Amino acid sequence: MSRFIVSPHAQGTDEWRLDRMGRVTGSACAAVFATVKSGEAATRANLRMALVLERITGVPAAQTFAETEDIAWGKAQEPHSRMAYELSRDLVIEEQGFAYLPDIMAGCSVDGCIQEGGRVGFWESKSPKSKNHYAYLRAGVVPTEYMPQVIHNFWVTGYDFCDFQSYDPRMPPKLRTFITRIERCDVLDRIEAHERGVLQFLMEVDAEEKQMRLLAA
């Protein structure tokens, strides 16, 4: 039996937004672990309230935000990034809908799934600004800012590995694609810590939701 349930709705659709509503997702999970010297980080408090309001109103908060130019660029490049990966690795990336845990208000939308040698992994593709892409390529590791999302996706899916890719078609051919792999077994401690942090955060969301419903009764 699978650890998670897969939504049949395509990413980016209204139905997909409803599937994600009130849940901690990979794209937002970094806010759960945001800290400041005293009190609670604003991004953490904002995420908590956003999830509560989604549950109360039934309206996905994501619909209130306009798509940025960088996000639009990344979406437009994803098919080309996918093709570059498949050609370089001789593997097929399978699309997967929103994956969510049946008993925990958390889920993720991986960019694709990979089957290799009896193991299953997920593919994460980014198409950043050229200067960032080149920095990722030079460093040779998953950029720090994307690790929370990668760890979250490991936690939700239970998959064996992640192939992280940065793709920039504006660069010379040999510099257009950067791919690095993270094995689940190498980040088990981080996955366990992530789970504890998300579960604590969801308890806070549940408490806030309960309080709001009491006031509304």
C-alpha positions as CSV (number, residue, x, y, z in Angstrom):
1,M,0.0,0.0,0.0
2,S,1.3,3.4,-0.9
3,R,2.3,5.8,1.8
4,F,0.4,8.7,0.1
5,I,-2.6,9.4,-2.1
6,V,-2.1,10.9,-5.5
7,S,-4.6,13.5,-6.8
8,P,-5.9,13.0,-10.4
9,H,-5.8,16.7,-11.1
10,A,-3.1,18.4,-13.2
11,Q,-0.7,20.8,-11.5
12,G,-1.7,24.4,-11.7
13,T,-5.5,23.7,-12.1
14,D,-8.2,25.0,-9.8
15,E,-8.8,21.4,-8.6
16,W,-5.1,21.0,-7.8
17,R,-5.2,24.2,-5.7
18,L,-8.2,22.8,-3.8
19,D,-6.3,19.5,-3.2
20,R,-3.5,21.5,-1.5
21,M,-5.7,23.7,0.5
22,G,-4.9,23.8,4.3
23,R,-1.9,21.5,3.9
24,V,1.8,22.1,4.3
25,T,3.4,21.7,0.9
26,G,6.9,21.5,-0.4
27,S,6.9,24.9,-1.9
28,A,5.9,26.6,1.4
29,C,7.5,24.3,4.0
30,A,10.6,26.5,4.5
31,A,8.4,29.0,6.4
32,V,7.7,26.3,9.0
33,F,11.3,26.4,10.0
34,A,11.9,30.2,9.7
35,T,13.4,31.7,12.9
36,V,14.2,35.1,14.4
37,K,16.1,36.1,17.5
38,S,12.9,36.6,19.5
39,G,9.3,35.6,19.0
40,E,8.0,33.9,15.8
41,A,9.2,34.7,12.3
42,A,6.6,36.6,10.3
43,T,6.8,34.1,7.4
44,R,5.9,31.2,9.8
45,A,3.0,33.1,11.4
46,N,1.8,34.1,7.9
47,L,1.8,30.5,6.7
48,R,-0.1,29.3,9.8
49,M,-2.8,31.9,9.3
50,A,-3.0,31.3,5.6
51,L,-3.6,27.6,6.2
52,V,-6.2,28.3,8.8
53,L,-8.0,30.7,6.5
54,E,-8.0,28.2,3.7
55,R,-9.7,25.7,5.9
56,I,-12.2,28.2,7.2
57,T,-13.1,29.9,4.0
58,G,-12.6,27.1,1.5
59,V,-10.6,29.5,-0.7
60,P,-7.0,28.7,-1.7
61,A,-4.7,31.5,-0.6
62,A,-2.5,30.9,-3.6
63,Q,-5.1,32.3,-5.9
64,T,-4.6,35.7,-4.4
65,F,-1.0,36.0,-5.6
66,A,0.0,37.0,-9.1
67,E,2.5,34.9,-11.0
68,T,5.9,36.5,-11.1
69,E,8.0,36.8,-14.2
70,D,10.6,34.3,-12.8
71,I,7.9,31.7,-12.0
72,A,6.4,32.1,-15.5
73,W,9.9,31.6,-17.0
74,G,10.5,28.5,-14.9
75,K,7.2,26.9,-16.0
76,A,7.9,27.6,-19.6
77,Q,11.3,25.9,-19.4
78,E,10.2,22.8,-17.6
79,P,9.4,20.7,-20.7
80,H,12.8,21.6,-22.1
81,S,14.4,20.8,-18.8
82,R,12.6,17.5,-18.8
83,M,13.9,16.6,-22.2
84,A,17.4,17.6,-21.3
85,Y,17.3,15.3,-18.3
86,E,15.9,12.3,-20.2
87,L,18.5,12.6,-22.9
88,S,21.4,12.9,-20.5
89,R,20.3,10.1,-18.2
90,D,18.4,7.8,-20.7
91,L,15.5,7.7,-18.2
92,V,11.8,8.6,-18.5
93,I,10.3,11.2,-16.2
94,E,6.7,10.3,-15.3
95,E,4.2,13.0,-14.3
96,Q,2.5,12.7,-10.9
97,G,-0.3,14.7,-9.4
98,F,-0.3,16.2,-5.9
99,A,0.7,13.6,-3.4
100,Y,-0.8,13.9,0.1
101,L,-0.7,12.0,3.3
102,P,-4.0,10.4,4.3
103,D,-3.8,11.2,8.0
104,I,-1.6,14.3,8.0
105,M,-2.4,17.7,6.5
106,A,0.7,17.7,4.3
107,G,1.6,17.0,0.7
108,C,3.8,17.8,-2.2
109,S,3.9,18.2,-6.0
110,V,7.1,16.8,-7.4
111,D,8.1,17.8,-10.9
112,G,8.3,14.1,-11.9
113,C,9.0,10.6,-10.9
114,I,11.8,8.3,-12.0
115,Q,12.2,4.6,-11.9
116,E,15.7,3.2,-12.1
117,G,16.9,-0.3,-11.2
118,G,13.9,-1.1,-9.1
119,R,14.0,2.1,-7.1
120,V,11.8,5.2,-7.4
121,G,13.0,8.7,-7.2
122,F,11.6,12.2,-7.8
123,W,12.9,14.9,-10.1
124,E,13.1,18.6,-9.1
125,S,13.7,21.1,-11.8
126,K,14.5,24.8,-11.5
127,S,15.2,27.3,-14.2
128,P,16.7,30.3,-12.3
129,K,18.5,33.4,-13.4
130,S,21.7,32.7,-15.3
131,K,23.9,33.9,-12.5
132,N,22.2,31.6,-10.0
133,H,22.3,28.7,-12.4
134,Y,26.0,29.1,-12.8
135,A,26.5,29.4,-9.1
136,Y,24.6,26.1,-8.6
137,L,26.7,24.4,-11.3
138,R,30.0,25.6,-9.7
139,A,29.0,24.5,-6.2
140,G,27.9,21.1,-7.4
141,V,25.3,20.6,-4.7
142,V,21.6,21.2,-4.2
143,P,21.3,24.9,-3.3
144,T,20.5,25.6,0.3
145,E,17.3,27.4,-0.4
146,Y,15.8,24.3,-2.1
147,M,16.8,21.7,0.5
148,P,13.6,22.2,2.7
149,Q,11.5,21.4,-0.3
150,V,13.6,18.4,-1.2
151,I,13.5,17.1,2.4
152,H,9.7,17.6,2.5
153,N,9.2,15.7,-0.7
154,F,11.3,12.8,0.6
155,W,9.2,12.8,3.8
156,V,5.9,12.8,2.0
157,T,6.7,10.3,-0.8
158,G,9.2,8.0,0.9
159,Y,11.0,7.8,-2.4
160,D,14.6,6.5,-2.6
161,F,16.4,9.4,-4.2
162,C,16.0,12.9,-5.7
163,D,17.6,14.1,-8.9
164,F,17.8,17.9,-8.6
165,Q,18.3,19.8,-11.9
166,S,19.0,23.4,-12.8
167,Y,18.4,24.3,-16.4
168,D,19.2,27.4,-18.3
169,P,18.9,27.4,-22.2
170,R,20.6,30.8,-22.3
171,M,23.9,29.3,-21.3
172,P,26.5,27.6,-23.7
173,P,25.4,24.0,-24.4
174,K,27.9,22.4,-21.9
175,L,26.7,24.7,-19.1
176,R,22.9,24.5,-19.7
177,T,22.2,21.5,-17.4
178,F,23.3,20.8,-13.9
179,I,22.1,17.5,-12.3
180,T,22.9,16.2,-8.8
181,R,21.5,13.2,-6.9
182,I,20.6,13.0,-3.2
183,E,20.0,9.6,-1.7
184,R,17.3,9.3,0.9
185,C,19.6,7.3,3.2
186,D,22.0,10.2,3.4
187,V,19.4,12.6,4.8
188,L,17.4,10.5,7.2
189,D,18.2,12.7,10.2
190,R,17.0,15.7,8.3
191,I,13.8,13.9,7.2
192,E,13.1,12.9,10.8
193,A,13.7,16.4,12.1
194,H,11.5,17.8,9.3
195,E,8.7,15.5,10.3
196,R,8.8,16.6,13.9
197,G,8.8,20.3,12.9
198,V,5.9,19.9,10.5
199,L,3.8,17.9,13.0
200,Q,4.4,20.6,15.7
201,F,3.4,23.3,13.2
202,L,0.3,21.5,12.2
203,M,-0.8,21.2,15.8
204,E,-0.5,25.0,16.0
205,V,-2.6,25.3,12.8
206,D,-5.2,23.0,14.2
207,A,-5.4,25.0,17.5
208,E,-5.8,28.3,15.7
209,E,-8.5,26.8,13.4
210,K,-10.4,25.5,16.4
211,Q,-10.2,28.9,18.1
212,M,-11.5,30.7,15.0
213,R,-14.4,28.2,14.6
214,L,-15.4,28.8,18.2
215,L,-15.5,32.5,17.7
216,A,-17.5,32.0,14.5
217,A,-20.1,29.7,16.2
